[in-house]
Each structure stands twice: as C-alpha cells, then as structure tokens.
Amino acid sequence: MKFKELIQQRYSVRSYKNQEVEKDKLIQILEAGQMAPSAVNSQPWHFIVVQETNNHRKFSEIYHRDWFNEAPVYIVICGDHSQSWKRNEDQKDHCDIDAAIAIDHMTLQATELGLGTCWVCNFHVQNCIDFFQLPDSIEPIAILSLGYPSDKGSLQKKRKPLNEIVHWESF
C-alpha cells in the first residue's frame, strides 16, 4: 500500500468487532512506536498494554464511552519527563511531541495491518495515574483503542484547503 493510501484509510474507529488482536500484530504496532523519532533520540515514552477482561472493566473509570468498551486492546502512551529533551532557549519540553510521533506511527501500522484505532486524550488523568501507579515523572498522554473495526469509516476526511494552512516564505 502506498503511503498516501495508508493515511487516507486511517480514521478514528468508534465501533469494534468482538475479535482478539493477534499478538504478532500487536508487537508490530508497538515496534512501530518504538521506531519513532524523538528529540535528541531521548525516546521518552512507555506503552502500557491493557487486554485482560478484569482490567477492561476497571479501565472504564478512566474513560467511559460505550464504543470504547468494545475495543479489545488499549495502549496507554505515557511520557517520561525525566527523560525528555527540553529546548535550551525556553525549556520547552518535547515529551508530548515525541509521544505523539510514536502514537502516529502506531496508528498507521495498525491501519496497514487491517486494524483500527482511536486516539483518546479526553480521559481522567488522575484515575489513570492511580490505576497504573505511575511515578511522578511519568505522564499519561493518550490512550489508543485498538481492534478490528466493525464499520467502514469514511475516506472523505474534512480538511482545510492547503491555501489556508500553507504559507510560502512568510506568514
């Protein structure tokens, strides 16, 4: 599959089949995140995989939506602020940026493998910290739901035209 086709096929899945994700596919997705670039190669991410039924039930306290509960796998992407690069001039922490690149790699790998994802940022952060007993330097950044889509998402994505977002030589 060509890259343009891949990015056009990726969409936020909100309906999953009751079908287990094969371990080899899950590993490929995690490896895609592992291979993502990061500022000064700091790789400040951790991926927590949630698959067990008991953890699924408890996990609904972190983010509760009916469609989300259908997903057979969740990957909680965390950033380690003690490892992330900070820009010298203004101390801008690149942890979120690095994690976002890893997440994007994982979503695209999942799409190529016939799986669907939804990138969730609107969750109960403190519940997540408590559930996983995260150390102070570790921040839960996003949750990726993962599974086989039960719908065929629209390939018609609403996007601003290039002339609204591209600036040549100056703003």
Secondary structure, DSSP 8 states (H G I E B T S, - for coil): --HHHHHHH--B---B-S----HHHHHHHHHHHHT---GGG---EEEEEE--HHHHHHHTTTS--HHHHH-SEEEEEEEETTTS-B-TTT--B-HHHHHHHHHHHHHHHHHHTT-EEEEE--S-HHHHHHHHT--TTEEEEEEEEEE-BSS---S------HHHH--SS--
